[in-house]
């Protein structure tokens, strides 16, 4: 695969990962009652928006339109949030849900990173920031457990 295609694929994966975080948090914000976890989720959502915007802008610079999250993945996320918050919307439970999602994000981007070694170094830097964001989110959420 050529470097440009690898870079575009990598950017698309970063974009979709960040958009999944935004989508999930957007749903969770309507379900939580605790101000502290609400504020934490808003903070994390803004961080995902920054990453998504940067990936989107890079894709557009490369004359590529970013692909969103698949309808199936959106539906799955919605159902998961609905079911899990029906069980409990306590901060500890919401934190557990988010930590699982953050771990999936780290695994997904790390896997993509490894298979796209010849991607643009600047985009690898964006992926590194995304991985760091996911790991930082995990640490921030641990205080709610």
ZANUVO-757734 format. One record per residue: residue in one letter; x, y, z of N, C-alpha, C in turn; residue number from 1. Coordinates in nm, 2 decimals. Layout:
BEGIN
- A  X  Y  Z  X  Y  Z  X  Y  Z  NUM $
...
This chain:
BEGIN
- X  0.09  -0.12  0.00  0.00  0.00  0.00  0.09  0.12  0.00  1 $
- X  0.05  0.22  -0.08  0.14  0.34  -0.08  0.12  0.43  0.04  2 $
- X  0.22  0.52  0.06  0.22  0.60  0.18  0.10  0.69  0.19  3 $
- X  0.05  0.75  0.08  -0.07  0.83  0.09  -0.19  0.76  0.13  4 $
- X  -0.21  0.64  0.07  -0.33  0.56  0.11  -0.32  0.51  0.25  5 $
- X  -0.20  0.47  0.30  -0.18  0.43  0.44  -0.22  0.55  0.53  6 $
- X  -0.17  0.67  0.50  -0.19  0.78  0.58  -0.34  0.81  0.58  7 $
- X  -0.41  0.81  0.47  -0.55  0.83  0.47  -0.63  0.73  0.55  8 $
- X  -0.59  0.60  0.53  -0.66  0.50  0.61  -0.64  0.52  0.76  9 $
- X  -0.52  0.56  0.80  -0.48  0.58  0.94  -0.56  0.70  0.99  10 $
- X  -0.57  0.81  0.92  -0.65  0.92  0.96  -0.79  0.89  0.97  11 $
- X  -0.85  0.81  0.88  -0.99  0.77  0.89  -1.01  0.69  1.02  12 $
- X  -0.92  0.60  1.05  -0.94  0.52  1.17  -0.93  0.61  1.30  13 $
- X  -0.84  0.71  1.30  -0.84  0.80  1.41  -0.97  0.88  1.42  14 $
- X  -1.01  0.93  1.31  -1.14  1.00  1.30  -1.25  0.92  1.36  15 $
- X  -1.27  0.80  1.31  -1.38  0.72  1.35  -1.37  0.68  1.50  16 $
- X  -1.25  0.66  1.55  -1.23  0.63  1.69  -1.27  0.75  1.78  17 $
- X  -1.23  0.87  1.74  -1.27  0.99  1.81  -1.42  1.02  1.80  18 $
- X  -1.48  1.00  1.69  -1.62  1.02  1.67  -1.70  0.92  1.75  19 $
- X  -1.65  0.79  1.77  -1.72  0.70  1.85  -1.71  0.74  2.00  20 $
- X  -1.60  0.80  2.04  -1.60  0.86  2.18  -1.70  0.97  2.19  21 $
- X  -1.71  1.06  2.10  -1.81  1.17  2.10  -1.95  1.12  2.10  22 $
- X  -1.98  1.02  2.02  -2.11  0.96  2.01  -2.15  0.90  2.14  23 $
- X  -2.06  0.82  2.20  -2.09  0.75  2.33  -2.11  0.85  2.44  24 $
- X  -2.02  0.94  2.45  -2.03  1.04  2.56  -2.16  1.12  2.54  25 $
- X  -2.19  1.16  2.42  -2.31  1.23  2.40  -2.44  1.16  2.45  26 $
- X  -2.44  1.03  2.43  -2.55  0.95  2.49  -2.54  0.94  2.64  27 $
- X  -2.42  0.92  2.69  -2.41  0.91  2.84  -2.45  1.04  2.91  28 $
- X  -2.42  1.15  2.85  -2.45  1.28  2.91  -2.60  1.30  2.94  29 $
- X  -2.68  1.23  2.86  -2.83  1.24  2.89  -2.87  1.14  3.00  30 $
- X  -2.78  1.06  3.04  -2.82  0.95  3.14  -2.76  0.97  3.28  31 $
- X  -2.66  1.06  3.29  -2.59  1.07  3.42  -2.66  1.19  3.50  32 $
- X  -2.66  1.17  3.63  -2.71  1.27  3.72  -2.61  1.33  3.81  33 $
- X  -2.49  1.27  3.82  -2.38  1.32  3.90  -2.30  1.43  3.83  34 $
- X  -2.29  1.55  3.89  -2.22  1.66  3.83  -2.07  1.63  3.80  35 $
- X  -2.01  1.56  3.89  -1.86  1.54  3.87  -1.83  1.45  3.75  36 $
- X  -1.91  1.34  3.74  -1.88  1.25  3.62  -1.93  1.32  3.49  37 $
- X  -2.04  1.40  3.50  -2.09  1.48  3.39  -1.98  1.57  3.34  38 $
- X  -1.92  1.65  3.43  -1.81  1.74  3.40  -1.69  1.67  3.33  39 $
- X  -1.66  1.55  3.39  -1.55  1.47  3.34  -1.58  1.43  3.19  40 $
- X  -1.70  1.38  3.17  -1.74  1.34  3.04  -1.74  1.45  2.94  41 $
- X  -1.78  1.57  2.98  -1.78  1.69  2.89  -1.63  1.72  2.85  42 $
- X  -1.54  1.72  2.95  -1.40  1.74  2.93  -1.35  1.64  2.83  43 $
- X  -1.38  1.51  2.84  -1.33  1.41  2.75  -1.39  1.43  2.61  44 $
- X  -1.52  1.47  2.61  -1.58  1.49  2.48  -1.51  1.60  2.40  45 $
- X  -1.47  1.71  2.47  -1.40  1.82  2.40  -1.27  1.77  2.35  46 $
- X  -1.20  1.68  2.42  -1.07  1.63  2.38  -1.09  1.54  2.25  47 $
- X  -1.19  1.46  2.25  -1.22  1.38  2.13  -1.26  1.47  2.01  48 $
- X  -1.33  1.57  2.04  -1.37  1.67  1.93  -1.24  1.73  1.87  49 $
- X  -1.14  1.76  1.95  -1.02  1.82  1.90  -0.95  1.72  1.81  50 $
- X  -0.94  1.59  1.85  -0.87  1.49  1.77  -0.95  1.47  1.64  51 $
- X  -1.08  1.46  1.65  -1.16  1.43  1.53  -1.15  1.55  1.44  52 $
- X  -1.15  1.67  1.48  -1.14  1.79  1.40  -1.00  1.79  1.33  53 $
- X  -0.90  1.75  1.40  -0.77  1.75  1.34  -0.76  1.64  1.23  54 $
- X  -0.81  1.52  1.26  -0.80  1.42  1.16  -0.89  1.45  1.04  55 $
- X  -1.01  1.51  1.07  -1.09  1.55  0.96  -1.02  1.65  0.87  56 $
- X  -0.96  1.75  0.93  -0.89  1.86  0.85  -0.78  1.80  0.77  57 $
- X  -0.71  1.71  0.83  -0.60  1.64  0.75  -0.65  1.56  0.64  58 $
- X  -0.76  1.49  0.65  -0.82  1.42  0.54  -0.87  1.51  0.43  59 $
- X  -0.93  1.62  0.47  -0.98  1.72  0.37  -0.86  1.78  0.29  60 $
- X  -0.75  1.81  0.37  -0.63  1.86  0.30  -0.58  1.76  0.19  61 $
- X  -0.61  1.64  0.21  -0.56  1.53  0.12  -0.67  1.50  0.02  62 $
- X  -0.77  1.58  0.01  -0.89  1.56  -0.08  -0.96  1.43  -0.05  63 $
- X  -0.98  1.41  0.07  -1.05  1.28  0.11  -1.16  1.32  0.21  64 $
- X  -1.28  1.28  0.19  -1.39  1.30  0.28  -1.39  1.20  0.39  65 $
- X  -1.39  1.24  0.52  -1.39  1.14  0.63  -1.51  1.06  0.63  66 $
- X  -1.50  0.93  0.65  -1.61  0.84  0.67  -1.65  0.83  0.81  67 $
- X  -1.78  0.84  0.84  -1.82  0.84  0.98  -1.83  0.70  1.03  68 $
- X  -1.89  0.69  1.14  -1.91  0.56  1.21  -2.02  0.48  1.14  69 $
- X  -2.00  0.35  1.12  -2.11  0.28  1.05  -2.24  0.28  1.13  70 $
- X  -2.35  0.26  1.07  -2.48  0.26  1.13  -2.48  0.15  1.24  71 $
- X  -2.42  0.03  1.20  -2.42  -0.08  1.29  -2.34  -0.05  1.42  72 $
- X  -2.23  0.02  1.41  -2.15  0.05  1.52  -2.22  0.16  1.61  73 $
- X  -2.29  0.25  1.54  -2.37  0.35  1.62  -2.48  0.29  1.70  74 $
- X  -2.55  0.20  1.63  -2.66  0.13  1.70  -2.61  0.05  1.81  75 $
- X  -2.50  -0.02  1.79  -2.44  -0.11  1.90  -2.40  -0.02  2.02  76 $
- X  -2.34  0.10  1.99  -2.30  0.19  2.10  -2.43  0.24  2.18  77 $
- X  -2.53  0.28  2.10  -2.65  0.33  2.16  -2.71  0.22  2.25  78 $
- X  -2.72  0.10  2.20  -2.78  0.00  2.28  -2.70  -0.03  2.40  79 $
- X  -2.57  -0.03  2.39  -2.49  -0.06  2.51  -2.50  0.05  2.61  80 $
- X  -2.51  0.17  2.57  -2.53  0.28  2.67  -2.66  0.27  2.73  81 $
- X  -2.76  0.25  2.66  -2.90  0.24  2.71  -2.91  0.12  2.81  82 $
- X  -2.86  0.01  2.77  -2.87  -0.11  2.86  -2.79  -0.09  2.99  83 $
- X  -2.67  -0.04  2.97  -2.58  -0.03  3.08  -2.62  0.08  3.18  84 $
- X  -2.68  0.19  3.13  -2.72  0.29  3.22  -2.86  0.26  3.28  85 $
- X  -2.93  0.17  3.22  -3.06  0.12  3.28  -3.02  0.04  3.40  86 $
- X  -2.92  -0.04  3.39  -2.87  -0.12  3.50  -2.82  -0.03  3.61  87 $
- X  -2.74  0.07  3.58  -2.70  0.17  3.68  -2.64  0.29  3.61  88 $
- X  -2.67  0.41  3.66  -2.60  0.53  3.60  -2.51  0.59  3.71  89 $
- X  -2.48  0.51  3.81  -2.39  0.56  3.91  -2.25  0.59  3.85  90 $
- X  -2.18  0.69  3.90  -2.05  0.73  3.85  -1.95  0.61  3.83  91 $
- X  -1.95  0.52  3.93  -1.86  0.41  3.92  -1.89  0.32  3.80  92 $
- X  -2.02  0.30  3.78  -2.06  0.21  3.66  -2.03  0.29  3.53  93 $
- X  -2.06  0.41  3.52  -2.03  0.49  3.40  -1.88  0.49  3.38  94 $
- X  -1.80  0.51  3.48  -1.65  0.51  3.47  -1.61  0.37  3.41  95 $
- X  -1.66  0.26  3.47  -1.63  0.13  3.41  -1.66  0.12  3.27  96 $
- X  -1.78  0.16  3.23  -1.81  0.16  3.08  -1.71  0.24  3.00  97 $
- X  -1.68  0.36  3.04  -1.59  0.44  2.97  -1.45  0.38  2.96  98 $
- X  -1.40  0.33  3.07  -1.27  0.27  3.07  -1.26  0.15  2.97  99 $
- X  -1.37  0.07  2.97  -1.37  -0.04  2.87  -1.36  0.02  2.73  100 $
- X  -1.43  0.13  2.70  -1.43  0.19  2.57  -1.29  0.25  2.54  101 $
- X  -1.23  0.31  2.64  -1.10  0.37  2.62  -1.00  0.26  2.59  102 $
- X  -1.01  0.15  2.66  -0.92  0.04  2.63  -0.93  -0.02  2.49  103 $
- X  -1.06  -0.03  2.44  -1.08  -0.07  2.31  -1.02  0.03  2.21  104 $
- X  -1.03  0.16  2.24  -0.97  0.27  2.16  -0.82  0.25  2.15  105 $
- X  -0.76  0.23  2.26  -0.61  0.21  2.26  -0.58  0.09  2.17  106 $
- X  -0.65  -0.02  2.19  -0.62  -0.14  2.12  -0.64  -0.12  1.97  107 $
- X  -0.75  -0.06  1.93  -0.78  -0.03  1.79  -0.67  0.05  1.72  108 $
- X  -0.64  0.17  1.78  -0.55  0.26  1.72  -0.41  0.20  1.72  109 $
- X  -0.37  0.12  1.83  -0.24  0.06  1.83  -0.23  -0.04  1.72  110 $
- X  -0.33  -0.12  1.70  -0.33  -0.22  1.59  -0.32  -0.15  1.45  111 $
- X  -0.39  -0.04  1.43  -0.38  0.03  1.31  -0.24  0.09  1.29  112 $
- X  -0.19  0.14  1.40  -0.06  0.20  1.40  0.05  0.10  1.35  113 $
- X  0.04  -0.02  1.40  0.13  -0.13  1.37  0.12  -0.17  1.22  114 $
- X  0.00  -0.16  1.17  -0.02  -0.20  1.03  0.00  -0.09  0.93  115 $
- X  0.03  0.03  0.98  0.04  0.15  0.89  0.18  0.22  0.92  116 $
- X  0.28  0.14  0.94  0.41  0.20  0.98  0.47  0.30  0.88  117 $
- X  0.43  0.29  0.75  0.48  0.39  0.66  0.39  0.51  0.64  118 $
- X  0.30  0.53  0.73  0.21  0.65  0.72  0.29  0.77  0.75  119 $
- X  0.24  0.89  0.72  0.30  1.02  0.74  0.34  1.03  0.89  120 $
- X  0.46  1.07  0.92  0.50  1.08  1.06  0.42  1.18  1.14  121 $
- X  0.37  1.28  1.08  0.28  1.38  1.15  0.15  1.31  1.20  122 $
- X  0.10  1.22  1.11  -0.02  1.15  1.15  0.01  1.04  1.25  123 $
- X  0.12  0.98  1.25  0.16  0.89  1.36  0.16  0.97  1.49  124 $
- X  0.21  1.10  1.48  0.21  1.18  1.60  0.06  1.21  1.65  125 $
- X  -0.03  1.23  1.56  -0.17  1.24  1.60  -0.22  1.11  1.67  126 $
- X  -0.18  1.00  1.61  -0.22  0.87  1.67  -0.16  0.86  1.81  127 $
- X  -0.04  0.90  1.83  0.02  0.89  1.96  -0.05  0.98  2.06  128 $
- X  -0.10  1.10  2.02  -0.18  1.18  2.10  -0.31  1.12  2.14  129 $
- X  -0.37  1.05  2.04  -0.50  0.99  2.06  -0.48  0.87  2.16  130 $
- X  -0.38  0.79  2.15  -0.35  0.69  2.24  -0.33  0.74  2.38  131 $
- X  -0.25  0.85  2.39  -0.22  0.92  2.52  -0.35  0.97  2.58  132 $
- X  -0.44  1.03  2.50  -0.57  1.08  2.54  -0.65  0.96  2.61  133 $
- X  -0.66  0.85  2.53  -0.73  0.73  2.58  -0.68  0.68  2.72  134 $
- X  -0.55  0.68  2.73  -0.48  0.63  2.85  -0.50  0.73  2.97  135 $
- X  -0.49  0.86  2.93  -0.52  0.96  3.03  -0.66  0.96  3.08  136 $
- X  -0.76  0.93  2.99  -0.90  0.92  3.03  -0.92  0.81  3.12  137 $
- X  -0.85  0.70  3.10  -0.86  0.58  3.19  -0.82  0.62  3.33  138 $
- X  -0.70  0.69  3.34  -0.65  0.73  3.47  -0.75  0.83  3.54  139 $
- X  -0.80  0.92  3.46  -0.90  1.02  3.52  -1.02  0.96  3.57  140 $
- X  -1.07  0.85  3.50  -1.19  0.79  3.54  -1.18  0.70  3.66  141 $
- X  -1.06  0.65  3.69  -1.03  0.57  3.80  -1.07  0.63  3.93  142 $
- X  -1.08  0.76  3.94  -1.11  0.83  4.06  -1.26  0.81  4.10  143 $
- X  -1.34  0.77  4.00  -1.48  0.75  4.02  -1.52  0.60  4.06  144 $
- X  -1.42  0.52  4.07  -1.44  0.38  4.10  -1.44  0.35  4.25  145 $
